[in-house]
Amino acid sequence: MGILGGVLITMRLRGAELGPGLAWRDLIGLAMLGGVGFTVSLLVSGLAFSGTELETAKTAVLAGSVCAAFLGGLVLRRRGRSYAR
């Protein structure tokens, strides 16, 4: 959400436009892949939690990263097929 929101705000404030051949669906896929970067949250959760809570937080962060990678890859793969046609 942050990556996509940042692009939208920048476009509105600066009057920018998407480049030729680039669609919003492409940006959505790239923003989803950005969710993999949440592994930094592992460090924060290590400082904030301990015991069972830490294990739960680690599992949630890693599950979110895997979901982000899968969904982003799925969207971009479909877009790649569309461009190939």
C-alpha positions, 0 to 999 in steps of 0.5 A, a space after each residue: 500500500 505504501 509503494 502504490 500510495 507513494 507513486 499516486 501521491 507523487 503523480 498527483 503532486 508533480 503532475 507525472 504520468 505513467 511511462 508508455 507501456 506501463 500500466 497500473 497493474 504493473 505497479 500493483 504487482 511491483 508493490 506487492 513484491 515490495 511486501 517481501 521487504 517486511 522481513 525487517 520486521 523480524 528485527 523489530 519483533 525480536 526487540 519487542 517480544 519474547 517467548 511464544 509471542 516472538 515465535 508468533 510474530 516471526 511466523 506472521 512476518 514470514 507468512 506475509 512475506 511469502 504471500 507478498 512474493 506469491 501474489 506479486 509474482 502471480 500478477 506480474 506473470 499474468 502481465 508478462 503473458 499479456 505483454 508477450 501477446 
